[in-house]
Amino acid sequence: LATHTSGLPRIPPSLLLRALRAPLDPYRRYDDAALARDLARLRPLLWWRSAQRRRRGPRVRYSNLGYALLGQALAMVWGAPLPEALRT
């Protein structure tokens, strides 16, 4: 997730229209429940996996969604909301 090689899209499909309307902050009201719903519906891109097998090393594709998931995982490990965990 941290290296942007997860195969997740840059932005979840549920936010595509919002991103067009509010490109500076489409995640403004995006909460943990929305993240869980989007991740349950998504599958890492299949071409991504096959491309990794053919090339040396993983292919990088920037993903805000991947970083949102990484933030959730870090918060769970720390047992605190992400901003508090990062300050600690």
Secondary structure as UniProt FT lines:
FT   TURN            2..3
FT   HELIX           13..15
FT   HELIX           16..21
FT   TURN            23..24
FT   TURN            26..29
FT   HELIX           32..41
FT   HELIX           46..54
FT   HELIX           64..78
FT   HELIX           82..87
//
